[in-house]
Amino acid sequence: MVGASMTRFGVRPESPKRLFAEATADAFASVEKSMDARDVQEAWVGSMAFGGWQFGNTAAYLIEQAGLPGIPAQRVENACASSGFALRDAVLAIRSGACDVALVGGLEKMNDISGLHKRYWLGVSGDTAWERMAGATFPGVYAMMASRHMHEFRTQALDLASVAVKNHANGAKNPHAQFQRAITLEKALASPMVASPLTMFDCCSTTDGAAVLLLASEGHARKYTDTPIWVDGSGAATDMLAVHDRPSMTTLPATVKAAGVAYAEAGVSATDIDLAEVHDCFTIAEVLATEDLGFCGKGEGGAFAREGRGAIGRDVAVNSSGGLKAKGHPLGATGAGQAVEVFEQLHGKAGGRQVSGAEVALTHNVGGSGATCAVHVYRRG
């Protein structure tokens, strides 16, 4: 990565085009030695086109507004992991020699439709026949995962609340975040129940926003910066769509497989990671991620959260951005937004949430309830 930026996530009045154009302009402005838009040879844009806005030809719709008409561009749709997979597509294209400079974007506009329509669109990322049509919502599905984790490993509501408190504390220091305020354990535990055992503060929000990354091959990166952020490992995997078809409700095999590939390519292990942006759409999702990514043992994710081992300055800084929980979750923009946090952290430009001495980072972007996952490992150049 030689450039990266994102809009502030939240409830935004701007159109999808305006949000994407803002993120693109800021990404070019972030390039150390400058980059001309004409240098970009191809683009990948992650988006669910939530609510049905410009559902067809989304990439052309966004790229023209970003001032890049004429280049090959395509939309990548893999639910909430859309821009994580868009990043992987660009990485593989550059590795293959198909292009030397690529743009990766993510965009979602989620707050211009009714609450009922939002629930419908969120549901299409899960199993339709056996989950959605039976009335299961995403909070309901993740609540089942949380209940099972509590049953198997004695995980507590306090553990889940500890995830929310940590991430809101980080988000309070992130100017890109939707929620820039800290919360207490007491407030998290006392918040209204959404789907037992998950309360309001265990759930991420519906969010508008865009994020853009600029990537270059090894032979071209130094034209743009003296400190590129190398993408050393890229792994991805899929799993059974319906949770009931999986052998366990307390692990995401797609995460385990994708992380294994990314670690092997990068030549690192979980203990080498200084900071990780993981897909905490619900607090239980971060607990599962810390286990599946190898930051702690199976069944130890609750204690990992409760003991603060994912805080900045501890074992590994998990969601220094505030995560989906506080930064917000504009579905198709989330994976790219995670990489923006890595770009800022590895350049030492994360302000009050800076992870001291960070050299190696990871992003973990999940689609739906874990049916798709993309994991990337980064190194400061």
C-alpha positions as CSV (number, residue, x, y, z in Angstrom):
1,M,0.0,0.0,0.0
2,V,1.3,3.4,-1.0
3,G,-1.8,5.4,-0.1
4,A,-5.0,5.0,1.9
5,S,-7.9,7.0,3.3
6,M,-11.5,6.8,4.4
7,T,-14.4,9.1,5.1
8,R,-15.7,9.4,8.6
9,F,-18.1,6.5,9.1
10,G,-21.6,7.3,10.4
11,V,-24.9,8.6,9.2
12,R,-23.8,10.7,6.2
13,P,-26.1,12.8,4.1
14,E,-23.9,12.6,1.0
15,S,-24.6,10.3,-2.0
16,P,-22.6,7.2,-2.5
17,K,-20.7,8.9,-5.4
18,R,-19.7,11.8,-3.1
19,L,-18.5,9.5,-0.3
20,F,-16.4,7.5,-2.7
21,A,-15.0,10.6,-4.4
22,E,-14.0,12.0,-1.0
23,A,-12.2,8.8,0.0
24,T,-10.5,8.6,-3.3
25,A,-9.2,12.2,-3.3
26,D,-7.9,11.8,0.3
27,A,-6.2,8.5,-0.6
28,F,-4.3,10.2,-3.4
29,A,-3.4,13.1,-1.1
30,S,-1.9,10.6,1.4
31,V,0.7,9.3,-1.1
32,E,4.1,10.5,0.2
33,K,5.6,11.5,-3.2
34,S,2.3,12.1,-5.0
35,M,0.5,9.9,-7.5
36,D,-1.4,10.9,-10.7
37,A,-4.8,9.3,-11.1
38,R,-3.7,8.3,-14.6
39,D,-1.2,5.9,-13.0
40,V,-4.0,3.6,-11.8
41,Q,-4.4,0.7,-14.2
42,E,-7.3,-1.2,-12.6
43,A,-9.8,-1.0,-9.8
44,W,-11.8,-3.2,-7.6
45,V,-14.7,-1.9,-5.5
46,G,-16.3,-3.8,-2.6
47,S,-20.0,-3.1,-2.1
48,M,-23.3,-4.9,-1.4
49,A,-25.1,-2.0,-3.0
50,F,-27.2,-2.0,0.2
51,G,-30.8,-1.2,-0.3
52,G,-30.5,-1.7,-4.1
53,W,-29.0,1.6,-5.1
54,Q,-27.3,1.2,-8.5
55,F,-27.2,-2.6,-8.0
56,G,-25.8,-3.2,-11.5
57,N,-22.6,-1.6,-12.8
58,T,-21.7,-0.3,-9.4
59,A,-18.0,0.0,-10.1
60,A,-18.6,2.2,-13.2
61,Y,-21.0,4.3,-11.2
62,L,-18.4,5.0,-8.5
63,I,-15.2,5.1,-10.6
64,E,-16.5,7.8,-12.9
65,Q,-17.2,10.1,-10.0
66,A,-13.7,9.4,-8.6
67,G,-12.2,10.7,-11.8
68,L,-10.9,7.4,-13.2
69,P,-13.1,6.6,-16.1
70,G,-11.6,4.3,-18.7
71,I,-9.8,1.9,-16.5
72,P,-11.0,-1.7,-16.0
73,A,-13.1,-1.7,-12.8
74,Q,-15.3,-4.3,-11.2
75,R,-17.5,-4.6,-8.2
76,V,-16.7,-7.4,-5.7
77,E,-19.6,-8.6,-3.6
78,N,-19.0,-11.0,-0.7
79,A,-21.3,-9.7,1.9
80,C,-19.5,-7.8,4.7
81,A,-16.2,-9.1,3.4
82,S,-16.6,-7.5,0.0
83,S,-13.7,-5.0,0.1
84,G,-11.5,-7.6,1.9
85,F,-11.9,-9.8,-1.1
86,A,-11.5,-6.8,-3.4
87,L,-8.1,-6.2,-1.7
88,R,-7.2,-9.8,-2.3
89,D,-8.1,-9.6,-6.0
90,A,-5.9,-6.5,-6.4
91,V,-3.0,-8.2,-4.6
92,L,-3.2,-11.3,-6.8
93,A,-3.4,-9.2,-10.0
94,I,-0.3,-7.2,-9.0
95,R,1.5,-10.4,-8.1
96,S,0.6,-12.0,-11.4
97,G,2.0,-9.0,-13.4
98,A,-1.4,-8.1,-14.8
99,C,-1.1,-4.6,-13.4
100,D,1.4,-2.5,-11.4
101,V,-0.8,0.1,-9.8
102,A,-4.3,-0.7,-8.5
103,L,-7.1,1.0,-6.6
104,V,-9.2,-0.9,-4.0
105,G,-12.3,0.7,-2.7
106,G,-15.2,0.0,-0.5
107,L,-18.5,1.8,-0.2
108,E,-21.8,1.4,1.5
109,K,-24.8,3.7,2.0
110,M,-27.0,2.1,4.6
111,N,-29.1,4.9,6.3
112,D,-31.3,6.1,3.5
113,I,-33.8,3.3,3.8
114,S,-36.3,2.2,6.4
115,G,-35.5,0.0,9.4
116,L,-37.5,-2.9,7.9
117,H,-35.7,-2.6,4.6
118,K,-32.4,-2.6,6.4
119,R,-33.2,-5.8,8.2
120,Y,-34.2,-7.4,4.9
121,W,-30.9,-6.4,3.3
122,L,-28.8,-7.5,6.3
123,G,-30.5,-10.9,6.1
124,V,-29.5,-11.7,2.5
125,S,-25.9,-12.3,3.7
126,G,-27.0,-15.3,5.6
127,D,-28.8,-18.5,4.7
128,T,-32.2,-17.7,3.2
129,A,-34.0,-21.0,3.3
130,W,-33.2,-22.1,6.9
131,E,-32.3,-18.9,8.7
132,R,-33.8,-15.8,7.2
133,M,-37.1,-17.2,6.2
134,A,-37.5,-18.8,9.6
135,G,-37.1,-15.4,11.2
136,A,-33.5,-15.5,12.3
137,T,-31.8,-12.1,12.3
138,F,-28.0,-11.5,12.4
139,P,-28.1,-10.6,16.0
140,G,-30.1,-13.7,16.6
141,V,-27.5,-15.9,14.8
142,Y,-24.6,-14.4,16.6
143,A,-26.6,-14.7,19.9
144,M,-26.8,-18.4,19.3
145,M,-23.0,-18.5,18.9
146,A,-22.5,-16.5,22.0
147,S,-24.9,-18.8,24.0
148,R,-23.0,-21.8,22.8
149,H,-19.6,-20.3,23.7
150,M,-20.9,-19.5,27.2
151,H,-22.2,-23.1,27.5
152,E,-18.9,-24.7,26.3
153,F,-16.3,-22.4,27.9
154,R,-18.1,-20.5,30.7
155,T,-17.8,-17.2,28.8
156,Q,-19.5,-14.4,30.7
157,A,-21.5,-11.3,29.7
158,L,-18.7,-9.4,31.4
159,D,-16.3,-10.8,28.8
160,L,-18.4,-9.5,25.9
161,A,-18.9,-6.1,27.5
162,S,-15.1,-5.9,28.0
163,V,-14.8,-6.1,24.2
164,A,-17.3,-3.2,23.7
165,V,-15.6,-1.0,26.4
166,K,-12.1,-1.5,24.9
167,N,-13.3,-0.8,21.3
168,H,-15.3,2.3,22.3
169,A,-12.2,3.6,24.2
170,N,-10.2,3.2,21.0
171,G,-12.9,4.7,18.8
172,A,-13.0,7.8,21.0
173,K,-9.5,8.6,19.7
174,N,-10.3,7.9,16.1
175,P,-11.5,10.9,14.0
176,H,-12.9,8.4,11.4
177,A,-15.1,6.6,13.9
178,Q,-18.9,6.8,14.0
179,F,-18.9,6.7,17.8
180,Q,-16.2,8.8,19.4
181,R,-17.0,8.3,23.0
182,A,-16.0,5.9,25.7
183,I,-18.4,3.7,27.7
184,T,-18.2,1.9,31.0
185,L,-18.7,-1.7,31.8
186,E,-21.7,-0.8,33.8
187,K,-23.3,1.0,30.9
188,A,-22.5,-1.8,28.5
189,L,-24.0,-4.5,30.8
190,A,-27.1,-2.5,31.5
191,S,-27.9,-1.6,27.9
192,P,-31.2,-2.9,26.3
193,M,-31.3,-6.6,25.3
194,V,-31.3,-7.2,21.5
195,A,-31.0,-10.9,21.3
196,S,-30.1,-12.7,24.5
197,P,-27.3,-12.7,25.6
198,L,-26.4,-9.8,23.3
199,T,-27.3,-6.3,24.4
200,M,-27.2,-3.0,22.3
201,F,-23.6,-2.5,23.1
202,D,-22.7,-6.0,21.9
203,C,-23.9,-5.0,18.4
204,C,-22.4,-2.9,15.7
205,S,-24.4,-0.1,14.0
206,T,-25.7,0.5,10.4
207,T,-23.2,2.9,8.9
208,D,-22.5,5.0,5.8
209,G,-18.9,5.4,4.5
210,A,-16.2,4.8,2.0
211,A,-12.5,3.7,2.1
212,V,-9.9,3.6,-0.7
213,L,-6.5,2.0,-0.9
214,L,-3.7,2.6,-3.5
215,L,-1.5,-0.4,-4.2
216,A,1.7,-0.7,-6.3
217,S,4.0,-3.5,-7.3
218,E,7.4,-3.9,-5.7
219,G,9.0,-2.3,-8.8
220,H,6.8,0.8,-8.7
221,A,6.1,1.3,-5.0
222,R,9.3,3.4,-4.3
223,K,8.1,5.9,-7.0
224,Y,5.4,6.9,-4.6
225,T,6.8,6.4,-1.1
226,D,9.9,5.6,0.8
227,T,7.9,3.6,3.4
228,P,5.5,1.3,1.6
229,I,3.3,-1.0,3.6
230,W,3.9,-4.4,2.1
231,V,1.1,-6.9,1.9
232,D,3.1,-10.0,2.7
233,G,0.2,-12.5,3.1
234,S,-3.2,-12.9,1.6
235,G,-5.5,-15.7,2.6
236,A,-9.2,-16.4,2.0
237,A,-11.7,-19.1,2.5
238,T,-15.4,-20.0,2.5
239,D,-17.5,-22.2,4.7
240,M,-21.1,-23.5,5.0
241,L,-23.5,-20.6,4.7
242,A,-25.9,-21.8,7.4
243,V,-24.6,-22.0,10.9
244,H,-26.4,-25.3,11.6
245,D,-24.4,-27.0,8.8
246,R,-21.1,-26.3,10.5
247,P,-19.5,-28.8,12.9
248,S,-19.2,-26.2,15.6
249,M,-20.9,-22.9,16.5
250,T,-17.9,-21.6,18.4
251,T,-15.3,-21.4,15.7
252,L,-15.2,-20.0,12.1
253,P,-13.3,-22.5,9.9
254,A,-13.0,-19.9,7.2
255,T,-11.1,-17.7,9.6
256,V,-8.8,-20.5,10.6
257,K,-8.0,-21.5,7.0
258,A,-7.6,-17.9,5.7
259,A,-5.3,-17.0,8.6
260,G,-3.2,-20.1,8.0
261,V,-2.6,-19.2,4.4
262,A,-1.8,-15.6,5.2
263,Y,0.6,-16.5,8.0
264,A,2.4,-19.0,5.8
265,E,2.8,-16.6,2.9
266,A,4.1,-13.9,5.2
267,G,6.4,-16.2,7.1
268,V,4.9,-15.2,10.5
269,S,2.8,-16.6,13.3
270,A,0.1,-15.1,15.5
271,T,2.7,-14.1,18.1
272,D,4.4,-11.8,15.5
273,I,1.3,-9.6,15.0
274,D,1.5,-6.2,16.7
275,L,-2.0,-5.1,15.8
276,A,-5.0,-6.7,14.3
277,E,-8.2,-5.2,12.9
278,V,-10.7,-8.0,13.4
279,H,-14.4,-8.3,12.3
280,D,-16.3,-7.5,15.5
281,C,-19.7,-7.1,14.0
282,F,-20.8,-8.4,17.5
283,T,-18.6,-8.6,20.6
284,I,-18.8,-12.4,20.4
285,A,-17.3,-12.2,16.9
286,E,-14.1,-10.6,18.3
287,V,-14.0,-13.3,21.0
288,L,-14.1,-16.0,18.3
289,A,-11.6,-14.1,16.1
290,T,-9.0,-13.9,18.8
291,E,-9.2,-17.7,19.2
292,D,-9.4,-18.6,15.5
293,L,-6.5,-16.2,14.6
294,G,-4.3,-17.8,17.3
295,F,-4.0,-14.9,19.7
296,C,-5.2,-17.2,22.5
297,G,-6.3,-20.8,22.9
298,K,-9.7,-22.2,22.0
299,G,-12.2,-21.3,24.7
300,E,-9.9,-18.6,26.1
301,G,-11.3,-15.6,24.1
302,G,-13.5,-14.5,26.9
303,A,-10.7,-14.4,29.4
304,F,-8.5,-12.7,26.8
305,A,-11.1,-9.9,26.6
306,R,-11.8,-9.7,30.3
307,E,-8.1,-9.5,31.2
308,G,-7.5,-6.7,28.6
309,R,-4.9,-8.7,26.6
310,G,-6.2,-7.1,23.4
311,A,-5.7,-3.5,24.6
312,I,-3.1,-1.2,23.1
313,G,0.2,-2.0,24.8
314,R,-0.7,-5.6,25.8
315,D,-0.4,-8.9,23.9
316,V,-1.7,-7.7,20.6
317,A,-3.6,-4.5,19.9
318,V,-7.0,-5.7,18.7
319,N,-9.2,-3.1,16.9
320,S,-7.2,0.0,17.7
321,S,-9.5,1.8,15.3
322,G,-12.5,1.0,17.5
323,G,-13.5,-1.9,15.3
324,L,-16.8,-2.3,13.7
325,K,-18.3,-1.8,17.1
326,A,-17.3,1.9,17.5
327,K,-15.8,2.9,14.1
328,G,-18.9,1.6,12.4
329,H,-19.7,-1.1,9.8
330,P,-20.6,0.2,6.3
331,L,-20.6,-3.4,5.0
332,G,-18.7,-3.1,1.7
333,A,-16.3,-0.5,3.1
334,T,-15.3,-2.3,6.2
335,G,-12.4,-4.5,4.9
336,A,-10.8,-1.5,3.2
337,G,-11.4,0.6,6.3
338,Q,-9.5,-2.0,8.3
339,A,-6.5,-1.6,5.9
340,V,-6.6,2.2,6.3
341,E,-6.1,1.7,10.1
342,V,-3.1,-0.5,9.3
343,F,-1.7,2.1,6.9
344,E,-1.9,4.9,9.5
345,Q,-0.6,2.7,12.4
346,L,2.4,1.4,10.5
347,H,3.3,4.9,9.4
348,G,3.0,6.1,13.1
349,K,0.1,8.5,12.3
350,A,-2.6,7.1,14.5
351,G,-2.5,9.8,17.1
352,G,-3.8,8.9,20.5
353,R,-4.5,5.3,19.6
354,Q,-1.0,4.7,18.2
355,V,0.5,1.2,18.8
356,S,4.1,1.9,19.7
357,G,6.7,0.2,17.5
358,A,4.1,-1.5,15.3
359,E,5.8,-3.4,12.5
360,V,3.5,-6.3,11.5
361,A,-0.3,-6.0,11.3
362,L,-3.3,-8.2,10.3
363,T,-6.8,-7.5,9.0
364,H,-9.6,-10.0,9.3
365,N,-12.8,-9.4,7.3
366,V,-15.8,-11.7,7.6
367,G,-18.9,-12.0,5.4
368,G,-22.2,-12.8,7.0
369,S,-22.0,-15.2,10.0
370,G,-18.6,-16.5,8.8
371,A,-19.3,-18.1,5.4
372,T,-16.6,-15.9,3.8
373,C,-13.3,-14.6,5.3
374,A,-10.3,-12.7,4.0
375,V,-7.2,-12.3,6.1
376,H,-4.2,-10.1,5.2
377,V,-0.8,-9.7,6.9
378,Y,1.1,-6.4,6.4
379,R,4.7,-5.2,7.2
380,R,6.1,-1.8,7.4
381,G,8.6,-1.2,4.6
